[in-house]
Amino acid sequence: MSDETLLYTNPQSRGRIARWMLEETGAPYRTEWVEYGLAMQSETFRAQNPMAKVPVLVHAGQTVTECAAICLHLADAFPEAGLAPPPGQRGAYFRWIAFGAGPLEAAVTNRALGVEVPEERRGFVGYGDFDRVIRTLEAAVTASPYLAGERFSAADVYTGSQIGWGLRFGTLPDSPALRRYWERIADRPARARAEAIDDARMKEQSA
């Protein structure tokens, strides 16, 4: 079993979240760039992820897909980085990672696609309605400095990234609460390193 940590990713993907998380751990890793199209649909890559999408993390002989799972896995794999609260104090930590992966992403995606859930059918979707999701998120980011409490954690990497993208691309309202929260986490050195790597790859592709 190889001890190498490998990230399959594309700079125009949610792989940016996984890279930020890897940079926060401080652990060495290698990047395998995967292009959209035939490369992602290839039998070789689909052996890593049958969903034919990035990111994919290979670590300690395990293959992990889905950004939320990658962030949770890395936080536990590298406890010295302090990216997860102590066991027994992880209620908010798990809650807001799951909120990002479930209600937040579903609500934003449906809004972007023009899908409006009729009021009488809102009980069938996990988020109810978009405005409710935003109110809930704003309350979370004002209740404490970070989503899991007083310390930055993987919840801020994962759900915080979605807030940053939402503010940048206009899929979330640019409210004072969300903007203040994003400004608290956006300038972390690990994120700057991660962004520089992916941005450099994009420049190579466009050259």
ABEGO torsion letter per residue (X at the ends): XBABBBBBBBABBAAAAAAAAAAAAGBBBBBBBBBBEAAAABAAAAAABAAGBOBBBBBGGBBBBEAAAAAAAAAAABAAAGABBBBGAAAAAAAAAAAAABAAAAAAAAAAAGBBBBAAAAAABAAGBAAAAAAAAAAAAAABABAAEABBBAAAAAAAAAAAAAAAAGABBBBAAAAAAAAAAAABAAAAAAAAAAAAAAAAAAX
